[in-house]
Amino acid sequence: MDEKAAPLSLTEAAAERIKTMIAKRGKPTAGIRIGVRSKGCSGLSYTLEFADETNEFDEVIEAHGVTVMLDPKATMFILGTEMDWVESKLQSGFVFRNPNEKGRCGCGESFHV
């Protein structure tokens, strides 16, 4: 029987950054929750927040030693997405490589599917 593929994958760099963020938070944390919300010129923006517990309908992903919960309203927008952590001389941050994106605004803050 085939296991179903996770709707989101994490690189090791993203997982390490999440571990660091959770360690610096200084309180028990179940993981991080990823969602999307209406924002920006293209329509949708990714959201990340600490999760103190798993919600009943969250999609839970365990990868590289971290737990990520997907808000059920976000799942259809991010199926197949890879989450990475990228650092350069000018900026650092999480990068979402989403095969469902049809476009992204010029500033990179929002996307549409």
Stockholm file with secondary structure:
# STOCKHOLM 1.0

chainA/1-113         MDEKAAPLSLTEAAAERIKTMIAKRGKPTAGIRIGVRSKGCSGLSYTLEFADETNEFDEVIEAHGVTVMLDPKATMFILGTEMDWVESKLQSGFVFRNPNEKGRCGCGESFHV
#=GR chainA/1-113 SS CCCCCCSEEECHHHHHHHHHHHHHHCSCCCEEEEEEEEETTTEEEEEEEEESSCCTTCEEEEETTEEEEECTTTHHHHTTEEEEEEECSSCEEEEEECTTCCEECTTSSCEEC
#=GC SS_cons         CCCCCCSEEECHHHHHHHHHHHHHHCSCCCEEEEEEEEETTTEEEEEEEEESSCCTTCEEEEETTEEEEECTTTHHHHTTEEEEEEECSSCEEEEEECTTCCEECTTSSCEEC
//
